[in-house]
Amino acid sequence: MDLGPNSLEQPGKILIVDDDPTHLKLYSWIVNRGGYGATGALVNSSGLALCLSEKYDLVVMDYNFAGLATASSVATKIRAAYEGVPILVLSDQPYMPSDIAAFASAFVRKGDPELLLQTISALMQKVRSA
């Protein structure tokens, strides 16, 4: 099953946000294999550095961060940097945590790359039709 974007369209640019470099590589690989362009942003003890000159169609962010960062503080920073860009929350939680629900356009439980790509595809269709 082809889960990627239409071959005649530009691939969507997706920002992956996580505090684990291994997860950044894994999810970037999954997103790239799905036909999208993935860029990683690492959340660390000094926070989250975002490239404001870049434009993204979608942000995929982890929910749990080590240290002082919370999902809602990271999502607030993402919203300020990329106004109107949908946020897809990835978590090992069985449901969307209430503190991130106001920021999220979608929620996917970790461990299901096919569902992740299907959800990205659905969100990208909404972005393109807006």
Residue frames as qw, qx, qy, qz and C-alpha x, y, z in Angstrom:
[[0.000, 0.890, 0.455, 0.000, 0.00, 0.00, 0.00],
 [0.399, 0.373, -0.022, 0.837, 1.38, 3.41, -0.96],
 [0.341, -0.755, -0.478, 0.293, 1.05, 5.69, 2.05],
 [0.394, -0.267, 0.075, 0.876, 3.16, 8.53, 0.70],
 [0.251, 0.637, 0.106, -0.721, 2.19, 11.74, -1.04],
 [0.733, 0.634, 0.240, -0.062, 1.08, 11.91, -4.64],
 [0.734, -0.077, 0.286, 0.612, 4.17, 11.56, -6.84],
 [0.328, 0.656, 0.297, 0.611, 3.25, 14.74, -8.75],
 [0.308, -0.924, -0.072, -0.215, 3.22, 16.86, -5.59],
 [0.210, 0.615, -0.588, 0.482, 6.17, 18.09, -3.59],
 [0.606, -0.265, -0.712, 0.234, 6.76, 15.86, -0.58],
 [0.402, -0.864, -0.148, -0.264, 5.53, 17.40, 2.63],
 [0.333, 0.472, -0.554, 0.600, 8.13, 18.80, 5.00],
 [0.744, -0.566, -0.312, -0.168, 7.75, 17.29, 8.44],
 [0.028, 0.635, -0.570, 0.520, 9.56, 18.30, 11.62],
 [0.802, -0.276, -0.527, 0.047, 10.18, 15.46, 14.07],
 [0.150, -0.698, 0.388, -0.583, 10.66, 16.59, 17.70],
 [0.902, -0.299, -0.310, 0.019, 12.05, 14.21, 20.35],
 [0.329, -0.846, 0.403, -0.120, 14.55, 14.14, 23.20],
 [0.784, -0.234, 0.554, 0.154, 16.08, 10.83, 22.12],
 [0.150, 0.611, -0.544, -0.556, 18.48, 10.96, 19.13],
 [0.177, -0.023, 0.965, 0.190, 17.74, 7.29, 18.36],
 [0.329, 0.597, 0.687, -0.253, 14.01, 7.99, 18.16],
 [0.232, 0.760, -0.118, -0.596, 14.67, 11.02, 15.95],
 [0.031, 0.389, -0.799, -0.458, 16.57, 8.80, 13.53],
 [0.224, 0.221, 0.949, -0.007, 13.94, 6.05, 13.64],
 [0.316, 0.703, 0.529, -0.355, 10.93, 8.31, 13.08],
 [0.173, 0.706, -0.327, -0.604, 12.78, 10.36, 10.46],
 [0.085, -0.193, 0.909, 0.360, 13.53, 7.12, 8.61],
 [0.272, 0.450, 0.841, -0.130, 9.87, 6.04, 8.80],
 [0.267, 0.794, 0.223, -0.499, 8.64, 9.43, 7.57],
 [0.082, 0.599, -0.564, -0.562, 11.23, 9.55, 4.77],
 [0.159, 0.011, 0.960, 0.228, 10.30, 6.01, 3.69],
 [0.289, 0.613, 0.683, -0.273, 6.69, 7.19, 3.56],
 [0.429, 0.565, 0.435, 0.554, 7.67, 9.72, 0.90],
 [0.152, -0.973, -0.150, -0.084, 7.94, 12.85, 3.03],
 [0.459, 0.537, -0.366, 0.606, 10.89, 15.04, 3.92],
 [0.681, -0.669, -0.290, 0.076, 11.80, 14.72, 7.60],
 [0.266, 0.609, -0.396, 0.634, 13.94, 17.03, 9.69],
 [0.662, -0.429, -0.563, 0.246, 14.77, 16.28, 13.32],
 [0.086, -0.721, 0.229, -0.649, 14.82, 18.71, 16.24],
 [0.611, -0.111, -0.699, 0.355, 16.31, 17.51, 19.51],
 [0.459, -0.796, -0.027, -0.393, 14.86, 18.57, 22.85],
 [0.674, 0.086, -0.539, 0.497, 17.66, 18.64, 25.42],
 [0.448, -0.523, -0.489, 0.535, 18.46, 20.17, 28.79],
 [0.139, -0.257, 0.028, 0.956, 18.77, 23.62, 27.20],
 [0.483, 0.496, 0.290, -0.661, 15.37, 23.34, 25.54],
 [0.664, 0.441, 0.573, 0.189, 14.39, 23.14, 21.89],
 [0.086, -0.507, 0.314, 0.798, 16.17, 25.04, 19.14],
 [0.590, 0.581, 0.560, -0.016, 13.99, 25.62, 16.08],
 [0.315, -0.041, 0.421, 0.850, 15.05, 26.97, 12.72],
 [0.268, 0.632, 0.423, -0.591, 12.59, 29.79, 12.18],
 [0.225, 0.506, -0.439, -0.708, 13.57, 30.27, 8.53],
 [0.039, -0.021, -0.962, -0.268, 12.30, 26.77, 7.68],
 [0.626, -0.001, 0.017, -0.780, 8.67, 26.12, 6.86],
 [0.079, -0.032, 0.995, -0.051, 7.01, 22.83, 7.74],
 [0.498, -0.209, -0.517, -0.664, 3.71, 21.29, 6.76],
 [0.830, -0.426, -0.282, -0.222, 3.42, 19.16, 9.89],
 [0.045, -0.590, 0.692, -0.414, 5.15, 18.56, 13.23],
 [0.859, -0.212, -0.461, -0.072, 5.40, 15.09, 14.75],
 [0.037, -0.635, 0.541, -0.550, 6.39, 15.36, 18.40],
 [0.478, -0.107, -0.829, 0.269, 7.01, 12.96, 21.23],
 [0.481, -0.747, -0.275, -0.367, 4.97, 13.36, 24.39],
 [0.759, -0.621, -0.041, 0.192, 7.46, 12.40, 27.11],
 [0.439, 0.735, -0.298, 0.421, 10.61, 14.46, 27.52],
 [0.727, -0.279, -0.380, 0.499, 13.42, 13.97, 30.01],
 [0.327, 0.039, -0.163, 0.930, 14.39, 16.91, 32.18],
 [0.084, 0.373, 0.382, -0.841, 12.44, 20.11, 32.58],
 [0.282, 0.083, -0.475, -0.829, 10.63, 20.14, 29.24],
 [0.488, 0.287, 0.722, -0.396, 6.97, 19.22, 29.19],
 [0.356, 0.379, 0.740, 0.426, 4.94, 18.33, 26.12],
 [0.094, 0.896, 0.433, -0.023, 2.80, 21.44, 26.50],
 [0.230, -0.817, 0.185, 0.495, 5.85, 23.75, 26.83],
 [0.376, -0.156, 0.690, 0.598, 7.41, 22.21, 23.72],
 [0.261, 0.592, 0.714, 0.269, 4.10, 22.45, 21.83],
 [0.041, -0.926, -0.221, 0.303, 3.75, 26.11, 22.88],
 [0.272, -0.607, 0.433, 0.608, 7.19, 26.85, 21.43],
 [0.342, 0.155, 0.789, 0.487, 6.31, 24.99, 18.22],
 [0.164, 0.793, 0.587, 0.013, 3.00, 26.91, 17.88],
 [0.115, -0.883, 0.023, 0.455, 4.84, 30.23, 18.33],
 [0.288, -0.439, 0.607, 0.596, 7.43, 29.32, 15.70],
 [0.026, -0.048, -0.823, -0.566, 5.14, 27.66, 13.14],
 [0.415, 0.225, 0.385, -0.793, 1.69, 29.17, 13.52],
 [0.739, 0.314, -0.033, -0.595, -1.09, 27.04, 12.12],
 [0.433, 0.362, -0.814, -0.134, 1.06, 23.96, 11.48],
 [0.874, -0.306, -0.171, -0.337, -0.67, 20.79, 12.69],
 [0.108, -0.537, 0.788, -0.282, 0.98, 18.83, 15.50],
 [0.874, -0.072, -0.434, -0.206, 0.78, 15.05, 15.61],
 [0.403, -0.635, 0.564, -0.341, 1.61, 13.71, 19.07],
 [0.739, 0.159, -0.655, 0.004, 3.41, 10.37, 19.42],
 [0.395, -0.544, 0.529, -0.517, 3.26, 8.63, 22.77],
 [0.303, 0.052, -0.950, 0.058, 3.48, 5.29, 24.48],
 [0.364, 0.115, 0.540, -0.750, 0.34, 6.32, 26.38],
 [0.255, 0.315, 0.901, 0.152, -2.79, 4.39, 25.31],
 [0.127, 0.843, 0.515, 0.088, -4.72, 7.65, 24.75],
 [0.289, 0.626, -0.019, 0.724, -4.08, 11.34, 24.18],
 [0.388, -0.343, -0.525, 0.675, -3.02, 12.96, 27.47],
 [0.014, 0.875, 0.484, -0.025, -5.31, 15.85, 28.37],
 [0.294, -0.765, 0.058, 0.569, -2.51, 18.41, 28.82],
 [0.243, -0.264, 0.584, 0.729, -1.50, 18.16, 25.15],
 [0.354, 0.526, 0.769, 0.077, -4.95, 17.74, 23.58],
 [0.168, 0.888, 0.204, -0.377, -5.41, 21.48, 22.95],
 [0.055, -0.699, 0.501, 0.508, -2.25, 21.54, 20.81],
 [0.349, -0.127, 0.885, 0.279, -2.69, 18.28, 18.93],
 [0.563, 0.295, -0.305, -0.709, -4.31, 17.73, 15.57],
 [0.891, 0.058, -0.400, -0.206, -3.84, 13.98, 15.95],
 [0.493, -0.572, 0.620, -0.212, -2.47, 11.33, 18.29],
 [0.844, 0.253, -0.460, -0.109, -0.71, 8.07, 17.44],
 [0.787, -0.539, 0.299, -0.024, 0.53, 5.49, 19.87],
 [0.045, 0.681, -0.706, -0.187, 4.17, 4.53, 19.33],
 [0.452, -0.164, 0.877, 0.008, 4.91, 1.19, 17.74],
 [0.590, 0.519, 0.618, -0.023, 2.62, 1.37, 14.70],
 [0.219, -0.348, 0.367, 0.834, 4.54, 2.92, 11.79],
 [0.089, 0.367, 0.757, 0.534, 1.76, 2.16, 9.30],
 [0.149, -0.818, -0.550, 0.086, -0.80, 4.04, 11.40],
 [0.303, -0.630, 0.038, 0.714, 1.69, 6.88, 11.81],
 [0.175, -0.091, 0.563, 0.802, 2.06, 7.20, 8.04],
 [0.021, -0.577, -0.755, -0.310, -1.71, 6.90, 7.49],
 [0.221, -0.825, -0.389, 0.346, -2.30, 9.69, 10.01],
 [0.271, -0.462, 0.264, 0.802, 0.41, 11.85, 8.43],
 [0.138, 0.215, 0.713, 0.653, -1.19, 11.29, 5.02],
 [0.102, -0.746, -0.654, -0.070, -4.62, 12.32, 6.32],
 [0.263, -0.782, -0.153, 0.544, -3.21, 15.46, 7.96],
 [0.279, -0.262, 0.454, 0.804, -1.24, 16.34, 4.83],
 [0.097, 0.489, 0.730, 0.468, -4.42, 16.07, 2.73],
 [0.175, -0.860, -0.445, 0.176, -6.07, 18.58, 5.08],
 [0.340, -0.605, 0.145, 0.705, -3.04, 20.90, 4.85],
 [0.248, -0.006, 0.626, 0.739, -3.04, 20.76, 1.06],
 [0.001, -0.608, -0.707, -0.360, -6.78, 21.38, 0.78],
 [0.247, -0.749, -0.379, 0.483, -6.72, 24.37, 3.14]]
